Amino acid sequence: MVEIELCCPRCLTRFAAPPLAPPDEVHGRMIEEGGWFGLADAPTFEDMIFATVLVRGNVLCGECGSAAHVNETSISPLATTPTPEA
């Protein structure tokens, strides 16, 4: 599984979601988890980031206003699967 992460190098605010996550899910999570990155309207999280960078040149951190970094990380299914209690 791959996730896209927005990370602010200044205040260390982070937000991650799957690239194909729908915008309603992304906006809801951003509001719940605090901090807000002003993203463009688009059909997926990946498209939201791409459109924002195309128009503004970067994605801004909602906490401090600095330009956020965009990272793509692979998450092993084994790393996200809880291990059974012994």
N, C-alpha and C positions, 0 to 999 in steps of 0.2 A: 504494500500500500504506500502511496506517496502523499505527503502533505506539503502544503505551501505555508511558510511561516513569515509573518511580518514582524520585524524586530527593530526596535529603536536603539541605536548605539549610545544615545545620550542618557535616556532614563530607564532603559532596559525593559520597557513594555513589550510584551510579545503576544501574538495571536496566531494560531495555526488552524487550518481547516483543509479538508481534501479539495483538490483543484476543481472537481465537478460539483462541489456543494452548491445547492441553490441559494440565490440571494436572500430569501426570507430567513433561511436557517443561519446564514452568515451574519446578517444584521441582528437577528435575535441574540445570537451568541456574543456578538461584540458588545451589545448593550448590557447583557447579563454579566459578562466577565469584566466590564469596566474598560475604560480607554476607548477611543473611537478613531478609526482611520477613515477619513473621508474618501469613500470609494465611489466610482462611477456606477451607474446602472448597467447591468449586463446579466446574461443568463446563468453564469457560474462564477464562483470565487476567482478562478484563474482569469476569466474574461474581465471581471471587475478590476483586478489589478492591472491587467494589460491596458485596458481603456484609460484608467487613471494615469498611468505612466505616459501613455501616448499624448494625452491632453495636457497634463500638468508637468510632466517630466519626472515626477516622483510621487510616492505615497507618503502623506504626512502623518506623524504620530498624533493621536488625539490627546495624549497627555501633555506633551511639551511642544508640539509643532515642528519638530525636527524631521528631516527626511528619514524614512524607515528603510531598512534593508529588506530585500525579498530573498528568502532561502527556500530551496526545495529539498525535502528530506525523505528518504525511504524509511519506512517503518516495517520491520520484520513482523509477520503475523505472530511469530512465537513471542516477540517482545510485548505484544498487546494481549496475549492470551494468559489469563490467570492460571497459576499452577495449582493443582489440587492439594488440599491439606493432607499431610502425611499422618 
